[in-house]
Amino acid sequence: MGTLTVNINNTAINLALPAIRDELRLDLVEMQWVSASYVLILAALTMIGGTLGDHFDKRQVLTVGLCVYTTGSLLGALSLSALTLIGSRILAGIGAAVLVPVGLASLRQLASSPQQLTSYMSLWGLAVGLGMALGPAVGGGLTGYLGWRALFVAMTAFGVIYLLAVRICLPRLDSFERAGVSIVSHMLAAISMVSAAGLVIEMRSDSPWLLKASLAFALPVCGTLWIHRDRTTSHPVIPPCAWRNPNYAAALAIGFTNYVALGATVFLSSLFLQDAAQLPAAVAGFGCVPLAAATAWGATWAGAHEMPDAARRVVQVAAMLLGCGLTVAGAGVVFQTVSDSPAVAIFTYVVGTSLMGFGFGAANAPVNVMAMSSLPKRQSGVAGSSASTARQLGQSLGVAAGGLLLSLADSPGGSTSPQSYVLPSLSIFMCAVVLMFLPLRFSRHS
């Protein structure tokens, strides 16, 4: 349910962006912040969220996080400006930062065998696909018929339902340890991640040069201090020994790259379908459903394989399908550019994103099994949170890079011109190429 909540919020907002833009008069940079701020805060704080899950009762941690999340979602429905809307997204992201890592840690603690953990991860992958499927449909449908504020009301209601489920159904899961937590290390890591995505988003904006210079300065400085501190402190964000495990390192790299492609695709798809293809929000929302349905199918298919032995093969197949899907989807965009045929472009888009969705979903389950199995059970919160951080950071950077490349196209029609989407499509395809080689880092003997 935590993964379902996070993924619905991740994807639903993109279908509402054009309507929010028209009412609140947002520019492209502000649209990127509305979409990326929630995911970026997830990436920045998920590690400390997972650590809290290792040190305190997971049920209590989830309760506090959900209270903050629902408050942020409610404030989003009441927002009257870009600044307040972005602030509400940040608050919701702060609360949501514990949902996925503590949820994954709970599964790791409850699983009695590697086979049961694999089964849980398959269901987790199914929740990703279901969240992606419900997100565009809910976002587009509510925006089209009731307005974009209804989406935030629905997110508030969903958070309340999840909160009740946690209090009623989840057993008490005591902590394994109550050692100290290095807040400084976590903040250095968080600032590094926010600076990276913020710098990409603001690169083409009209923001003061001092802001851009500050982001460019904070990224290497805080990143270097974080790495140095993790090597010397007794309470590192990620245990140094974890990085020496090839499965752990490869799992995080694959998860990051996979979600870079997803973040850019979902962000650009909402603009492409509504601005370039001139589809209503509700229709555009259902146009994203094949991507999500294929993701759920891919997760189910991957879950049928023995893990982690088949992880290398499954992820390589997933990456090949991801590349094929992006090729087909990109071909549709190019075809519309030269022939001005939106029907053919939409058809190839649906076929391509379906292939991409299957590859994306198939890669998720084995990557999470590898990450969760690489560290001891007592560090399940660190394993789950670091895997989640890699995904959320990848998604926020995908949104940032997609918007940047869209603006670099400098087409007279802006987001309404198919030519603007060619360069972003090629960059997403490069992610698929990278994904074909990353599984080689997996160890053959786990």
N, C-alpha and C positions, 0 to 999 in steps of 0.2 A: 504493500500500500504506500510505503514511503517513496519507492521508485515510481509508482504510478502517479502519485501527487506531483513529484518533481517534473516528470516528463510531460504531463498535461500542461503544466505551467510553462515549461520550456517552449513547447511548440504552439500552444493556442495563441499566445500573444502575437506571434508573427502574422497571423491572419487578420488580426485586429489593427495592425499598424497603419495601413492606409486610412482607415476610418479615424483613428486617433490623430494621425497627421493632419487630416482635413479639419477636425474640430479644434485641436489645440495649436494648429499651425506649426508643426514641427518641421525642421529641416532633416536632411539625411543623417547628419551626425547625431542629432537628438533621437532619431528613430533607432540608430544603432545602440545608443545608451539605454533606451527603454528595453530593447531586446536583450542586450548583453549584460546589463548591470546585475540582474537577478542571477544569471549563470556565473558571472564573474565573482560575485560575493560567495556563491557556492564553492567555487574553486579556491578562493582565498581562505575560507573558514572551515572547509570540510575536514581538513587535517586536525584542527583543534576539536572539531565536533566528534571525530572518531576517537580522539584521545580521551575526551570526557566520557565517552561510552565505555572505555577501558577502565576508568577510574571510579565511576559512579554507577548506580543502578540504571540500566538502559531504559527501563520503563519511565523513570523520572526524567531522564534527559530528553526522551522523546516528547513527554508531556510539556515541558518548558518550551522546547523548540516549536511545537505545534501552536502553542498560545501566541508566540511571537509571529509565526507565519500567518495565522488567521488575522491578526491585527494589521499586518502589512497589506494583506489582500483586501481587507475592508477599506483601508485608507486609499488604495488604488481606485476603488469605485467612486470615491469622493473627490478625486484629484481634479484641479481646475487649471493646471499648468504643467509644462514639461518637467519643471524642477520638482514639484510635489509628486508627480507620477514616478519619476526616477527614484525619488526618496522612498516611496512606498515599495517599489521593487527591491530596493536595497534592504529594507526592513524585512520583507518576506524572504529574501535570500538568506539573511542572518538566521531566521528561524528554521528555514529548510536545510541549513548546512549540516544538521545532525541526522536528517531523515534517512538518507541513503547509507552513510557509513555505519550508523548505529543499527540500522535494519540489517545490513549485510553481516555485521558483527554478531547480531542475534542469531541469524541463520547459521553462522559458523559455530556458535556456541551450542546451538540446539542440535546440529547434525551429529549423528552418532557414528557415521562412517563416511569414507570418501565418496561412496556411491550415493549416499543420501545428500551430501553436499552438492554433488553434480546435479542431482534432481532438483535441489533447491535453486541452483544457479540457472537451470533451464527455465524454471518458473519465473525467476527474476528477469531473465531475458524476455519471456513472454509478457511480463509487466511493462518492460520497456516498449515493446511493440504495441501493446494495448494503449499505453499512455500516448504514444505517438499517433495512434489511430484516433483516439478520442480527442486529443488536443486540437488538430486542425478542424475536425468536424464540429466540435463544441465551439471553438473560437470563431470559425466562419459562420456557423449557424446562429449563435447568439448575437454576433455582431450584425449579421444581415437582417435579423428579425427584431431584435430587442435593443440593439446598440452595444457598443464596446464595453460600457460600464457593467452590463449584465454578466460579462465574462468574469470580472473580478468578484461580483456577488457569488457566482457559481464556485469560484476558487475558495472563497470564504466558507461556503457551505460544505465543500469537500473536506476542507481542513477540520471543521468541526466533527464531521462524520469519522474521520481518521482518528481524531483525538478520543472520541468515545470508544472506538474499537481498541485503541491502545489500553485505555483504562479498564476495559471489560475483558479483553481476550488475551493480552500479552502477559505471560507470567513474569514474576520478579526475577531478573537476571543480575546477580551480584557481580561486582567488579572482581577482577583477578588481582589487582594491586592498587595501592593508593600512594604510589610514589609521586614525586613532584612533577609539575608540568612547566616547561620553559616557555612562558608567555612571550618573552622577547624573541625567541627563535620562531615561534608561530607568527608573530607580527612581521618579522623580517620576511618570512616566506610570503605572507599575505600581501605586503607592500610590493614585493617583486612581481607577483602575478598581476595585481591591479595596474602597476606601471606598464607592464608589457602590453596588455590589452588596451589600456588607455592611450598609450603612445600611438598605436596603430589606428585607433578610432579618430584621434585628434589630429593626425598627420595632415589631413587635407581640410581641416576646419578653420574657422576664423578666430579661434581662441588666441589669447595673448601668447606671445612667444615664450614668456616666462613659464607658463604652464607646461608647454611642450618641452622646454629645457629641463624643468624639474622632473618630469617623467623620464626623460632620457638619462638624467643623472641618477635618479633613484633606482632604476632597474639594475644596472651593473653593481652599484654600491651595496644595495640591500641584498642582492643575490649573492655577492661574494661574502658578505658578513654572515648570511644565513648558512652557507656551506661551511665556512670556517667554524662557526659556533656549533654546528651539528657534529663536527669532528672532535670537539673538545668538551662539550657539556655532557653531563651524566644523564640528561633527559632530552635526547635529540628528537626532532620532529619525525625523522625516519632513521631507524638504526643504521649506522654505516655498513654493517654486515649485510643488510638487505640488498644494497646495490651490487654486492659481489655475487649475488644469485642471478644467473643469466635469465632464468624464467621470470623473476620479479621485474628485472629491468626491461625485458622484452615486452612483458604484459603491459607495463605502464606506457611504453613507447607506442605500442599498437593501439591501446585505448585512446591515447592522445591524438594520434593521427586519424584514427577512425572518426573521432568526434569533430576534428577540424573540418573534415569533409561534410559531416552531418550539419554542423552549425552554419556553414556557408550555404549549403543546399537549402535548408529550411528557410533561412532568412531571405535568400534570393528568390525562392519559389513563390513566396507570398507576393512579392513585388511583380515577378514575371507574370503570374496568372492573373493578377488584378489590374496591373498597369499596362503591361505589354499585350496580354491576351484579352483584356477588357472583360474579365469574368466577374460576376458579383461575388461578394465575400462568402456567401453560403456555398455557392458552386465551387469556388476556389478551395474552400475547406475540404469538401468531399473529393476534390481533385488530388489532394495529398494523401487520401486514405490508402491507395494502392501501395505507396511507399511504406506506410506503417504496417499494413497487413502483411506485406512481404517480410518486414522486419520480424514480426511475430512468427511467421513460418520459418524463417532462417534460424531463429532462436530454438524453436522446437526441433528442427533438423539437427542442429549442433548438439542439443541435449541428448539425442539418441546415441551419441558416440561415447566411448569410454574415455574419460579424462583422467589425467592430463596427457596420456600417451598419444592421443590423436590430435592434440592441440595444434601442432605444426601443420598437419595436413588440412585440418578444418579451416584454419585461418588463411592458409594459402588459397584454398578454393574460394573462401569468402572474398579475399582481395581480388581475385580474378573476376568474380562476378561483379564486384564493386566497380572495377575498371571498365568492364563491358557495359554496365549500366550507365556510367558517367559518359562513356563514348556515345551511346545511343541518345542520351538526353542532350548532350552537347551538339550532336548532329541535328537534332530537332531545332535547337536554337539557331544554328547556322543556316538551316534550310529556310526557316522563316525570314532570316535576314535577307537571303537572296531571292526568295520567291514570294514573300508577303502572304504566306498561307498559314494562318494561325491554327486551323484544324489539324493539319499534318504535324505542326510543331507540338501541339498539345498531346497528340497521340504518341509521338516519339518520346515526349517528356514522361508520359505515364509508363510506357514500356521501360524506358531507361531507369527511372527512379524505382520501379518495381524490382529490377535486377539489382540495383544498388541497395535497396532495402533488405533484400535477402542476404546479400553479402555482409552488410552492416550487422544485421541481427545474428548471423552465424558466427561472426567474430566475437561478439560480446560474451557469450557463455564461456568458451574456453579461456579467454583472456582473464575473466574474473576468477575462474577456478585456479588458473596458474598463479595469479596474484595472491589469492586467499590461502593457497596451499604452500606458498613459499615461506611464510612466516609462522611461528608457533601459534597455537590457538590463543594463548594469553595475550598475543599482540594482534588479535583479529580486528580490533578497531583501527589500528594503524594500517593494516593491510587493506581493509575495506575503504578507509578514508583516502589513502593515497591513490588507490585505483579510481575512486570517484573524483578526486581532485584532478587527476590526469584527464579524465573525460570532460569535466566541466571547464577546465582551462582550455582544452582543445576546442570545445564548442564556442566559448566566448571569443577566442582568437579567430575561429572560423567566421563568426559574425563580423568581427572587426575587419578581417582581411577581405571578406566578400564585399562589404560596403566600400572599403578603400578602392578595390579594383573596379567596382561599379562606377565610382566617381572618376577614376583614372581614364575610363573609356571616353569620357568627355564627349558623348554623343549629344547632338542638338536636342533630341527627344528625352534625354535623361533616362529614367527608369521605364518610360513608355516605349523606348526604342529597343528592339531585339538585339541590335548591334552592341549595346552596352553589356550584354550578358555573355558575350563570347570569351572575353579575357577571364572573368571569374570561373567560367566553365572549364577552361584549360587548367587553371590553378587547382581546381578540385580534382581533376583527372590526375594531376601529379601526386596527389595524396594516395590515390589508388596504386600508382606505380611504386611508391615508397612502401606501401603495405604488402606488396608482393615479396619484398626482400626482408622485412623485419622478422617474420617467423623463423628465419634461419638462426636467430639468436636463441631460440628455445633449445634447451638441453634435451638430448635424446633419452636421457636416463633421469627421471624425476624421483 
